[in-house]
Structures are given as C-alpha cells and as structure tokens.
Amino acid sequence: MVWVGMILTALVAIEHFYILMLEMFMWNTPRARKVFGTNEAFAESTKSLAANQGLYNGFLAAGLLWGLIHPDASFGHQIQLFFLSCVIVAAVYGSFSAKRSIFFTQGLPAVLAMSAVLFLQ
C-alpha cells in the first residue's frame, strides 16, 4: 500500500509544478487568467509577484519529488511529510487570505496524500 501514498504525493507535486508553469510563464495568458480569475490589466500589473509565487510552488514540487526519490526510504518519508505539511499550511492560509477554493484544489489533495503516507506505510 506504500505506492498509494507515493502516487498521491506525486500528483500533488505535479499540481504544484503546473501552478509554477501558470504563475511563472503563462500568467498573462487567457488560460492562467481563467484559472486564477484575473483580468488582463491585473495580470500585467502583478506578473512579477505571480512569478515569485510560482517559484515557491516549484520549491514545494521539488521537495515532494526529492522525498519520493530519496535513496533512504525512511528519510524520504519524512521529507514527504514535511513538504505535504507545507502545502497544507499554504492552502489553509490561501483559503483565508485569497480564495476559499484553494483549500479544496491544493489542500485537500495534500491532506489525502499525507494521510496515505502516514497510515499506509
């Protein structure tokens, strides 16, 4: 059952890599504006802030992947738990400060992955 936690953690990492792509490289595109509910003027004026946010999402994705591929499985497990915790905290904060749906789109997958990593190992 260990693979369930690994798959869910990988999906959270992929989601955050996708967010990195949207925020760092596609912020001004219609696709990103639709995902984040922004307009062209707002996107243009906030593109450097979005790129910074994207970089942080990239760090989360990299940390999760690091946990998945670490040669010491028990240390990799701890790394996964740390970065999943970071995702959950960021999602909770984002749901209060920006948009409630952030918890469901980012936090809930991380909660499921963390539960699997904790209880199915």
KAZIUR-V853564 format. One record per residue. N is the residue number from 1. PSI is psi in whole degrees, -180 to 180 (none if undefined). OMEGA is omega as a letter, one per 20 degrees, with the letter a starting at -180 (999 if undefined). BURIAL is + if it has 16 or more other C-alpha atoms within 10 Angstrom, else -. Layout:
# KAZIUR-V853564
N_PSI_OMEGA_BURIAL + N_PSI_OMEGA_BURIAL
This chain:
# KAZIUR-V853564
1_-6_r_- + 2_-34_a_- + 3_-27_r_- + 4_-48_r_- + 5_-39_r_+ + 6_-43_r_+ + 7_-45_a_- + 8_-40_r_+ + 9_-42_r_+ + 10_-38_r_+ + 11_-39_r_+ + 12_-42_r_+ + 13_-44_r_+ + 14_-42_r_+ + 15_-42_a_+ + 16_-29_r_+ + 17_-39_r_+ + 18_-42_r_+ + 19_-41_r_+ + 20_-49_a_+ + 21_-45_r_+ + 22_-46_a_+ + 23_-36_a_+ + 24_-36_a_+ + 25_-17_a_- + 26_13_a_+ + 27_-38_a_+ + 28_0_a_+ + 29_155_r_- + 30_-35_a_- + 31_-49_a_- + 32_-40_r_+ + 33_-36_r_+ + 34_-45_a_- + 35_-43_a_- + 36_-1_r_- + 37_40_a_- + 38_170_r_- + 39_174_a_- + 40_-43_a_- + 41_-44_r_- + 42_-45_a_- + 43_-43_a_+ + 44_-42_a_- + 45_-14_a_- + 46_13_a_- + 47_-34_r_+ + 48_-35_r_- + 49_-42_r_- + 50_-40_r_+ + 51_-39_r_+ + 52_-44_r_- + 53_-41_r_+ + 54_-39_r_+ + 55_-43_r_+ + 56_-39_r_+ + 57_-35_r_+ + 58_-39_r_+ + 59_-39_r_+ + 60_-46_r_+ + 61_-44_a_+ + 62_-41_r_+ + 63_-41_r_+ + 64_-42_r_+ + 65_-40_r_+ + 66_-45_r_+ + 67_-35_a_+ + 68_-34_a_+ + 69_0_a_- + 70_135_a_- + 71_-25_r_- + 72_105_a_- + 73_-38_a_- + 74_-37_r_- + 75_-39_r_- + 76_-39_r_+ + 77_-46_r_+ + 78_-40_r_- + 79_-45_r_+ + 80_-46_a_+ + 81_-41_r_+ + 82_-51_a_+ + 83_-33_r_+ + 84_-38_r_+ + 85_-42_r_+ + 86_-43_r_- + 87_-44_a_+ + 88_-46_r_+ + 89_-44_r_- + 90_-38_r_+ + 91_-41_r_+ + 92_-47_r_+ + 93_-46_r_+ + 94_-34_a_+ + 95_-29_r_+ + 96_-35_a_- + 97_-22_a_- + 98_-70_a_- + 99_129_a_- + 100_-35_a_- + 101_-16_r_- + 102_-38_r_+ + 103_-41_a_+ + 104_-35_a_- + 105_-30_a_- + 106_-41_a_+ + 107_-45_a_+ + 108_-45_r_+ + 109_-36_r_+ + 110_-38_r_+ + 111_-44_r_+ + 112_-43_r_+ + 113_-44_a_+ + 114_-41_r_+ + 115_-43_r_+ + 116_-43_a_+ + 117_-40_a_+ + 118_-43_a_- + 119_-12_a_- + 120_13_r_- + 121_none_999_-
